[in-house]
Each structure stands twice: as C-alpha cells, then as structure tokens.
C-alpha cells in the first residue's frame, strides 16, 4: 500500500510541475505581439490538421451542417465571393 502512496505523490508532483510550466508558457505567449500570436495560432491549427484526426461534432453541429447542405441542394446559392463580402464590410465603416 505504501508503494502506491509514493507513486501517487510522484504523479501529483509531476502534474504540478507540468501545470507550472504550462502557466509560464501562457505568460510567455501573452507577451508576444498580436502578429506573433496569430502566427502561433496558425501553427497550432496546422498541427491539428496535419494529424488528420476525426474531430467529433455535436449533434447540434451535425444538424446545422445537414440543414445548410439541404438548403444548398435546393437553391444552389454559393453565397458571395470574398471580395464582395470584404467590400460590403468595408463600406459599413
């Protein structure tokens, strides 16, 4: 029994060190410029995509996607181009 207590304590200590290290990294990340944080976010996202992992959808997300696909199949409306959307947004400033 004593061996398990020691192992649990070591695990807890490792977890505390990990969390402290993570907090230090978060402080370091927050000190980056906005541009640097955006680049970091892009790199993180690219690393997620590169794993080709199946990211599970909630039932409501799946329902929304099904609804949008059905609407597209009915009217074939592809929406506006990026240049049209950008122009519309910029004209409202």
DSSP file (Angstrom, degrees, kcal/mol; ACC not computed):
  #  RESIDUE AA STRUCTURE BP1 BP2  ACC     N-H-->O    O-->H-N    N-H-->O    O-->H-N    TCO  KAPPA ALPHA  PHI   PSI    X-CA   Y-CA   Z-CA
    1    1 A X     >        0   0    0      0, 0.0     4,-1.5     0, 0.0     3,-0.3   0.000 360.0 360.0 360.0 -39.3    0.0    0.0    0.0
    2    2 A X  H  >  +     0   0    0      1,-0.2     4,-2.1     2,-0.2     5,-0.2   0.866 360.0  58.4 -62.3 -37.0    2.8    2.4    0.8
    3    3 A X  H  > S+     0   0    0      1,-0.2     4,-2.3     2,-0.2    -1,-0.2   0.882 104.6  50.9 -60.5 -38.9    4.3    1.9   -2.6
    4    4 A X  H  > S+     0   0    0     -3,-0.3     4,-2.5     2,-0.2    -1,-0.2   0.864 107.4  53.1 -67.8 -36.3    1.1    3.2   -4.2
    5    5 A X  H  X S+     0   0    0     -4,-1.5     4,-2.2     2,-0.2    -1,-0.2   0.918 110.5  47.1 -65.0 -42.7    1.0    6.3   -2.0
    6    6 A X  H  X S+     0   0    0     -4,-2.1     4,-2.4     2,-0.2    -2,-0.2   0.923 112.6  49.3 -63.7 -44.7    4.6    7.1   -3.1
    7    7 A X  H  X S+     0   0    0     -4,-2.3     4,-2.2     1,-0.2    -2,-0.2   0.903 111.3  49.5 -62.2 -41.3    3.7    6.6   -6.7
    8    8 A X  H  X S+     0   0    0     -4,-2.5     4,-2.5     1,-0.2    -1,-0.2   0.896 110.5  50.5 -65.3 -39.8    0.6    8.8   -6.4
    9    9 A X  H  X S+     0   0    0     -4,-2.2     4,-2.3     2,-0.2    -2,-0.2   0.899 110.3  49.5 -65.0 -40.7    2.6   11.5   -4.7
   10   10 A X  H  X S+     0   0    0     -4,-2.4     4,-2.3     2,-0.2    -2,-0.2   0.898 111.5  49.2 -64.7 -40.3    5.2   11.4   -7.5
   11   11 A X  H  X S+     0   0    0     -4,-2.2     4,-2.4     2,-0.2    -2,-0.2   0.918 110.8  49.9 -64.5 -43.4    2.5   11.6  -10.1
   12   12 A X  H  X S+     0   0    0     -4,-2.5     4,-2.3     1,-0.2    -2,-0.2   0.906 110.3  50.4 -62.4 -41.5    0.9   14.6   -8.3
   13   13 A X  H  X S+     0   0    0     -4,-2.3     4,-2.4     2,-0.2    -2,-0.2   0.906 110.2  49.6 -63.5 -42.8    4.3   16.3   -8.2
   14   14 A X  H  X S+     0   0    0     -4,-2.3     4,-2.5     1,-0.2    -2,-0.2   0.900 110.8  50.5 -62.3 -40.8    4.8   15.7  -12.0
   15   15 A X  H  X S+     0   0    0     -4,-2.4     4,-2.5     2,-0.2    -2,-0.2   0.906 109.8  49.9 -64.4 -41.8    1.4   17.1  -12.6
   16   16 A X  H  X S+     0   0    0     -4,-2.3     4,-2.3     2,-0.2    -2,-0.2   0.913 111.5  48.6 -63.6 -42.4    2.1   20.2  -10.5
   17   17 A X  H  X S+     0   0    0     -4,-2.4     4,-2.6     2,-0.2    -2,-0.2   0.913 111.1  50.9 -62.5 -42.3    5.4   20.8  -12.4
   18   18 A X  H  X S+     0   0    0     -4,-2.5     4,-2.5     1,-0.2    -2,-0.2   0.926 111.2  47.4 -61.0 -45.6    3.6   20.4  -15.7
   19   19 A X  H  X S+     0   0    0     -4,-2.5     4,-2.5     2,-0.2    -1,-0.2   0.887 111.8  50.1 -65.6 -38.9    0.9   22.9  -14.8
   20   20 A X  H  X S+     0   0    0     -4,-2.3     4,-2.1     2,-0.2    -1,-0.2   0.927 111.8  48.2 -63.4 -45.0    3.5   25.4  -13.5
   21   21 A X  H  X S+     0   0    0     -4,-2.6     4,-2.1     1,-0.2    -2,-0.2   0.900 111.4  51.0 -60.9 -41.6    5.5   25.0  -16.8
   22   22 A X  H  X S+     0   0    0     -4,-2.5     4,-2.2     1,-0.2    -2,-0.2   0.907 108.4  51.2 -64.3 -42.3    2.2   25.5  -18.7
   23   23 A X  H  X S+     0   0    0     -4,-2.5     4,-2.2     1,-0.2    -1,-0.2   0.896 109.3  51.1 -62.2 -39.7    1.4   28.7  -16.8
   24   24 A X  H  X S+     0   0    0     -4,-2.1     4,-2.1     1,-0.2    -1,-0.2   0.898 109.8  49.9 -63.5 -40.2    4.8   30.1  -17.6
   25   25 A X  H  X S+     0   0    0     -4,-2.1     4,-2.7     2,-0.2    -2,-0.2   0.880 108.2  53.0 -66.6 -37.2    4.4   29.3  -21.2
   26   26 A X  H  X S+     0   0    0     -4,-2.2     4,-2.6     2,-0.2    -2,-0.2   0.918 108.9  49.2 -64.2 -42.8    1.0   31.0  -21.2
   27   27 A X  H  X S+     0   0    0     -4,-2.2     4,-0.9     1,-0.2    -1,-0.2   0.915 112.1  49.5 -60.7 -42.2    2.6   34.2  -19.7
   28   28 A X  H >< S+     0   0    0     -4,-2.1     3,-0.5     1,-0.2     4,-0.4   0.906 110.9  49.3 -62.9 -42.5    5.3   34.0  -22.4
   29   29 A X  H >< S+     0   0    0     -4,-2.7     3,-1.6     1,-0.2    -2,-0.2   0.901 106.7  55.6 -64.0 -41.4    2.7   33.6  -25.1
   30   30 A X  H 3< S+     0   0    0     -4,-2.6    -1,-0.2     1,-0.3    -2,-0.2   0.728 100.9  59.9 -65.6 -20.2    0.7   36.6  -23.8
   31   31 A X  T << S+     0   0    0     -4,-0.9    -1,-0.3    -3,-0.5    -2,-0.2   0.578  86.2 100.1 -83.9  -8.5    3.8   38.7  -24.1
   32   32 A X  S <  S-     0   0    0     -3,-1.6    -3,-0.0    -4,-0.4     2,-0.0  -0.325  83.8-101.5 -70.4 157.8    4.0   38.1  -27.8
   33   33 A X     >  -     0   0    0      1,-0.1     4,-2.5    -2,-0.0     5,-0.2  -0.300  35.0-105.2 -70.3 165.7    2.8   40.7  -30.3
   34   34 A X  H  > S+     0   0    0      1,-0.2     4,-2.3     2,-0.2     5,-0.2   0.917 122.9  52.1 -59.4 -43.1   -0.6   40.2  -31.8
   35   35 A X  H  > S+     0   0    0      1,-0.2     4,-2.3     2,-0.2    -1,-0.2   0.910 109.8  48.6 -60.4 -42.5    1.0   39.2  -35.1
   36   36 A X  H  > S+     0   0    0      1,-0.2     4,-2.2     2,-0.2    -1,-0.2   0.887 110.8  50.5 -66.4 -38.5    3.2   36.6  -33.4
   37   37 A X  H  X S+     0   0    0     -4,-2.5     4,-2.5     2,-0.2    -1,-0.2   0.870 109.3  51.5 -67.3 -35.2    0.2   35.2  -31.5
   38   38 A X  H  X S+     0   0    0     -4,-2.3     4,-2.5     2,-0.2    -2,-0.2   0.927 110.2  48.8 -64.9 -43.9   -1.7   34.9  -34.8
   39   39 A X  H  X S+     0   0    0     -4,-2.3     4,-2.3     1,-0.2    -2,-0.2   0.897 111.6  50.0 -62.1 -39.4    1.2   33.1  -36.4
   40   40 A X  H  X S+     0   0    0     -4,-2.2     4,-2.6     2,-0.2    -2,-0.2   0.915 109.7  50.6 -63.9 -43.2    1.3   30.7  -33.3
   41   41 A X  H  X S+     0   0    0     -4,-2.5     4,-2.6     1,-0.2    -2,-0.2   0.905 110.5  49.7 -61.8 -41.1   -2.4   30.1  -33.6
   42   42 A X  H  X S+     0   0    0     -4,-2.5     4,-2.8     2,-0.2    -1,-0.2   0.916 111.0  49.4 -62.7 -42.9   -2.0   29.2  -37.3
   43   43 A X  H  X S+     0   0    0     -4,-2.3     4,-1.9     2,-0.2    -2,-0.2   0.901 111.6  49.0 -64.7 -40.2    0.9   26.9  -36.5
   44   44 A X  H  X S+     0   0    0     -4,-2.6     4,-1.7     2,-0.2    -2,-0.2   0.933 112.4  47.6 -63.5 -45.2   -1.2   25.2  -33.8
   45   45 A X  H  X S+     0   0    0     -4,-2.6     4,-2.6     1,-0.2     5,-0.2   0.921 109.9  52.7 -62.8 -42.9   -4.1   24.8  -36.1
   46   46 A X  H  X S+     0   0    0     -4,-2.8     4,-2.3     1,-0.2    -1,-0.2   0.868 107.1  53.1 -60.1 -35.7   -1.9   23.4  -38.9
   47   47 A X  H  X S+     0   0    0     -4,-1.9     4,-0.7     2,-0.2    -1,-0.2   0.849 109.5  48.5 -69.2 -32.5   -0.5   20.8  -36.4
   48   48 A X  H ><>S+     0   0    0     -4,-1.7     3,-0.7     2,-0.2     5,-0.7   0.935 113.3  46.4 -68.9 -46.8   -4.1   19.7  -35.6
   49   49 A X  H ><5S+     0   0    0     -4,-2.6     3,-1.8     1,-0.2    -2,-0.2   0.875 105.3  61.2 -63.0 -37.9   -5.0   19.4  -39.3
   50   50 A X  H 3<5S+     0   0    0     -4,-2.3    -1,-0.2     1,-0.3    -2,-0.2   0.766  95.6  61.5 -63.5 -25.0   -1.8   17.5  -40.0
   51   51 A X  T <<5S-     0   0    0     -4,-0.7    -1,-0.3    -3,-0.7    -2,-0.2   0.630  95.8-142.7 -76.4 -11.7   -2.8   14.8  -37.7
   52   52 A X  T < 5 +     0   0    0     -3,-1.8     2,-0.2    -4,-0.3    -3,-0.1   0.828  38.4 169.8  54.5  33.3   -5.8   14.1  -39.8
   53   53 A X      < -     0   0    0     -5,-0.7     2,-0.7     1,-0.1    -1,-0.2  -0.487  40.7-115.9 -78.5 145.1   -7.8   13.4  -36.6
   54   54 A X        -     0   0    0     -2,-0.2     2,-0.7    -3,-0.1    -1,-0.1  -0.724  27.5-155.0 -78.3 115.7  -11.5   13.0  -36.7
   55   55 A X        -     0   0    0     -2,-0.7    -1,-0.0     1,-0.0     2,-0.0  -0.843  20.4-126.8 -94.5 115.1  -12.9   15.9  -34.6
   56   56 A X        -     0   0    0     -2,-0.7     2,-0.3     1,-0.1    -1,-0.0  -0.310  17.8-142.9 -67.3 142.4  -16.2   14.8  -33.3
   57   57 A X        -     0   0    0      1,-0.1     2,-0.1     2,-0.0    -1,-0.1  -0.776  15.9-119.9 -99.7 146.6  -19.2   17.0  -34.0
   58   58 A X     >  -     0   0    0     -2,-0.3     4,-2.4     1,-0.1     5,-0.2  -0.355  32.0-106.4 -74.3 166.8  -22.0   17.5  -31.5
   59   59 A X  H  > S+     0   0    0      1,-0.2     4,-2.5     2,-0.2     5,-0.2   0.898 122.0  51.5 -62.5 -39.7  -25.5   16.5  -32.6
   60   60 A X  H  > S+     0   0    0      2,-0.2     4,-2.2     1,-0.2    -1,-0.2   0.875 109.6  49.8 -67.4 -36.1  -26.5   20.2  -33.0
   61   61 A X  H  > S+     0   0    0      2,-0.2     4,-2.4     1,-0.2    -2,-0.2   0.919 111.7  48.3 -65.8 -42.8  -23.4   20.9  -35.1
   62   62 A X  H  X S+     0   0    0     -4,-2.4     4,-2.5     1,-0.2    -2,-0.2   0.909 111.3  50.6 -62.6 -42.7  -24.3   17.9  -37.3
   63   63 A X  H  X S+     0   0    0     -4,-2.5     4,-2.5     2,-0.2    -1,-0.2   0.905 110.0  50.1 -61.8 -42.0  -27.9   19.0  -37.6
   64   64 A X  H  X S+     0   0    0     -4,-2.2     4,-2.6     2,-0.2    -2,-0.2   0.918 110.9  48.5 -64.6 -43.2  -26.8   22.5  -38.6
   65   65 A X  H  X S+     0   0    0     -4,-2.4     4,-2.5     2,-0.2    -2,-0.2   0.911 111.9  49.5 -62.8 -41.9  -24.5   21.1  -41.3
   66   66 A X  H  X S+     0   0    0     -4,-2.5     4,-2.5     2,-0.2    -2,-0.2   0.912 111.0  50.4 -61.8 -41.8  -27.2   18.9  -42.6
   67   67 A X  H  X S+     0   0    0     -4,-2.5     4,-2.3     2,-0.2    -2,-0.2   0.926 112.0  46.7 -62.2 -45.7  -29.6   21.9  -42.7
   68   68 A X  H  X S+     0   0    0     -4,-2.6     4,-2.3     2,-0.2    -2,-0.2   0.893 112.3  50.0 -65.6 -39.7  -27.1   24.0  -44.6
   69   69 A X  H  X S+     0   0    0     -4,-2.5     4,-2.6     2,-0.2    -1,-0.2   0.915 110.9  49.4 -64.9 -42.3  -26.4   21.2  -47.1
   70   70 A X  H  X S+     0   0    0     -4,-2.5     4,-1.5     2,-0.2    -2,-0.2   0.913 110.9  50.1 -61.8 -42.7  -30.1   20.7  -47.7
   71   71 A X  H  X S+     0   0    0     -4,-2.3     4,-2.3     1,-0.2     5,-0.3   0.903 111.8  48.3 -63.2 -40.9  -30.6   24.4  -48.3
   72   72 A X  H  X S+     0   0    0     -4,-2.3     4,-3.0     1,-0.2    -2,-0.2   0.910 108.4  53.6 -65.7 -41.9  -27.7   24.5  -50.7
   73   73 A X  H  < S+     0   0    0     -4,-2.6    -1,-0.2     1,-0.2    -2,-0.2   0.815 112.1  46.8 -63.6 -29.0  -29.0   21.5  -52.6
   74   74 A X  H  < S+     0   0    0     -4,-1.5    -2,-0.2    -5,-0.2    -1,-0.2   0.948 130.5  16.1 -77.2 -51.3  -32.4   23.2  -53.0
   75   75 A X  H  < S-     0   0    0     -4,-2.3    -2,-0.2    -5,-0.1    -3,-0.2   0.570  82.6-142.3-105.3  -8.5  -31.3   26.7  -54.2
   76   76 A X     <  +     0   0    0     -4,-3.0     2,-0.7    -5,-0.3    -4,-0.1   0.711  41.0 161.0  55.6  22.3  -27.6   26.1  -55.2
   77   77 A X        -     0   0    0     -6,-0.3    -1,-0.2     1,-0.2    -2,-0.1  -0.658  24.1-170.8 -78.1 113.6  -26.8   29.5  -53.8
   78   78 A X        -     0   0    0     -2,-0.7    -1,-0.2     1,-0.3     2,-0.1   0.454  34.8-130.2 -84.6  -0.3  -23.0   29.5  -53.3
   79   79 A X        -     0   0    0      2,-0.0    -1,-0.3     0, 0.0     2,-0.2  -0.361  42.6 -37.8  82.8-167.1  -23.1   32.8  -51.4
   80   80 A X        -     0   0    0      1,-0.1     2,-0.1    -3,-0.1    -3,-0.0  -0.599  59.3-109.0 -95.6 155.2  -20.9   35.8  -52.0
   81   81 A X     >  -     0   0    0     -2,-0.2     4,-2.4     1,-0.1     5,-0.2  -0.348  33.4-108.0 -73.8 162.6  -17.3   35.9  -53.0
   82   82 A X  H  > S+     0   0    0      1,-0.2     4,-3.0     2,-0.2     5,-0.2   0.897 120.6  54.5 -59.2 -40.5  -14.7   37.0  -50.5
   83   83 A X  H  > S+     0   0    0      1,-0.2     4,-2.2     2,-0.2    -1,-0.2   0.878 109.2  48.1 -63.7 -36.5  -14.2   40.3  -52.5
   84   84 A X  H  > S+     0   0    0      2,-0.2     4,-2.2     1,-0.2    -1,-0.2   0.919 113.8  46.1 -67.8 -43.7  -17.9   41.0  -52.3
   85   85 A X  H  X S+     0   0    0     -4,-2.4     4,-2.5     2,-0.2    -2,-0.2   0.932 113.5  49.2 -64.2 -45.6  -18.1   40.3  -48.6
   86   86 A X  H  X S+     0   0    0     -4,-3.0     4,-2.8     1,-0.2     5,-0.2   0.922 111.4  49.2 -60.7 -45.7  -15.0   42.4  -47.9
   87   87 A X  H  X S+     0   0    0     -4,-2.2     4,-1.9    -5,-0.2    -1,-0.2   0.903 111.5  49.8 -61.5 -41.3  -16.3   45.3  -49.9
   88   88 A X  H  X S+     0   0    0     -4,-2.2     4,-0.7     2,-0.2    -2,-0.2   0.915 113.2  45.8 -64.2 -43.5  -19.6   45.2  -48.1
   89   89 A X  H >< S+     0   0    0     -4,-2.5     3,-0.9     1,-0.2     4,-0.2   0.930 113.6  48.2 -65.8 -45.5  -17.9   45.1  -44.7
   90   90 A X  H >< S+     0   0    0     -4,-2.8     3,-1.1     1,-0.2    -1,-0.2   0.814 105.3  59.2 -67.5 -29.3  -15.6   47.9  -45.5
   91   91 A X  H 3< S+     0   0    0     -4,-1.9    -1,-0.2     1,-0.2    -2,-0.2   0.706  98.5  60.6 -71.6 -18.2  -18.4   50.1  -46.9
   92   92 A X  T <<        0   0    0     -3,-0.9    -1,-0.2    -4,-0.7    -2,-0.2   0.479 360.0 360.0 -87.1  -2.6  -20.1   49.9  -43.5
   93   93 A X    <         0   0    0     -3,-1.1    -1,-0.2    -4,-0.2    -2,-0.1   0.482 360.0 360.0 -77.4 360.0  -17.2   51.6  -41.7
